[in-house]
Amino acid sequence: MDCIALEGNQELRKVSEEDIEDLLAQCAKFSLPMLVANPDIVACKGEALLPMPGSLAVKYKELGVPIEKIHLLGKPSPIMYNYAKDSFLSDVPKSEIIAVGDSLEHDIKGACTWEVDSAFITRGIHCNDLHECEIPEDMWVNKDELEKLCLEHNADPTICSEFFGL
């Protein structure tokens, strides 16, 4: 085996969490490179947060694999933004692009790094932190918690909205 490639979240066959951890530990012994096409750590499914491939990258790093061996190919990496710009938005100036997402760590931080505006959707993976806590009567989100999360993830959204829709 030369590397670990992680993508998507479709199940090919049922594998236990223990089997995955054993495989990661074996790969970590050799510091094999890991390619993560979707670095999201969690995703919303109804009311639940489900683990995503990025959570395995976190575990791999915790096993002592050097960070330069773990390659995040999706957001917040500029690779994804450059690809989208070159492939689909080549005639659109960056000043007219806005990234929309519910992950401060990936979507919004990536937009900040790539220097485009961003719309943070607060009813996504950070919903419990921002809406399921004590909120002043005249506000729609806990502003103190929002500021804390933005600092924690080094992300500064241009605008925030509870929902996204057309």
Sequence and secondary structure as in RCSB ss.txt:
>XXXX:A:sequence
MDCIALEGNQELRKVSEEDIEDLLAQCAKFSLPMLVANPDIVACKGEALLPMPGSLAVKYKELGVPIEKIHLLGK
PSPIMYNYAKDSFLSDVPKSEIIAVGDSLEHDIKGACTWEVDSAFITRGIHCNDLHECEIPEDMWVNKDELEKLC
LEHNADPTICSEFFGL
>XXXX:A:secstr
   EEE     SS   HHHHHHHHHHHHHTT  EEES   SEEEETTEEEE HHHHHHHHHHTT  GGGEEE ST
TSHHHHHHHHHHH TTS GGG EEEES IIIIIHHHHHHT EEEEETTSTTHHHHHSS   TT SS HHHHHHHH
HHTT   SEEES    
